[in-house]
Amino acid sequence: MRVRRILTALVCVAALAIAPATAPASPADSAPIAIASKTCGAGFTHAVIGGAQKCLRRGEFCASRYHRQYPRYGYHCVVGRLR
């Protein structure tokens, strides 16, 4: 009798744990997730360099290892500075 109660309790707990995971998604759940992007001030250009969001401006420091990524935003990395 005691074993039957324990088994019944375990089945109920398992059913409650599974129920939310199998519930149908509401329209709000299927909406795309908004990703916060970095906002750049006036005179800066928003860019993704080396997988990180950056604000670029002429004369700012740059990483020479990413020199191939800067031209798509209109800049070149020359001796560690953007031109």
Secondary structure, 3 states (H helix, E strand, C coil): CHHHHHHHHHHHHHHHHHHHHHCCCCCCCCCCCCCCCCCCCCCCEEEEECCEEEEECCCCECCHHHCCCHHHHCCCEECCEEC
